Amino acid sequence: ALMGPNIYREMANDEFAEATLGCKRKELWPVLQQLFETPLFHVDLSEDLIGVEMCGCMKNTVTISCGIAKGLGWGANVRAAIIRRGMLEIGQFLEEFLGANQDILLEACGVGDIVLSCHAGRGQALAAAFVENGGKKSWSELEDEIMNGMRLPDWHNVENVYKILSATPGALERYPLLVATYRIAFENAAPASILEPLRSGKPGGGRGGG
């Protein structure tokens, strides 16, 4: 699994990029490093194959959250808060449901890809359009209009993650951002309700801080 903050048109212009390569067989790492590493493309390797791959999946839920904020005309402060909260919930989800180590979020496949996708990804642009249209157009209709035939995983991932949470006792309360994102996207909840999870304590209950 190769995941990271990679906008291909920038890489085609010889701009630097990085990624995380997940591989359980450490004896293959030197060969993989030689195959992928270049002066303009840096690759770190991780044994956490599931964590690397699922970071790429889970980040696409937070892109929708950030796009909702963008569609409301809110700026960088709100999106930064969403990214922070999203990373907390993604980390907990990876650990609780997939047995992955939350430390994978500190790699390029984690924080790097999340930050990039939440500011420049197609999913956040689609979610912004969804809010700007007042939810009157379906996600599929908006894809047809603004994505030039592309099909995005982001809104499907929001649905699928919610299915897992709703089938797990107590999970809806433990993942308020993921739940709020789903309810705005599919249950006609007010887009401004995306702020409510940002006032929550840390995932798992309780409030941090001092």
Summary of the structure (lengths in Angstrom):
residues: 210
radius of gyration: 17.4
end to end distance: 39.0
largest distance: 52.9
contacts: 686
relative contact order: 0.14
helix: 65%
strand: 7%
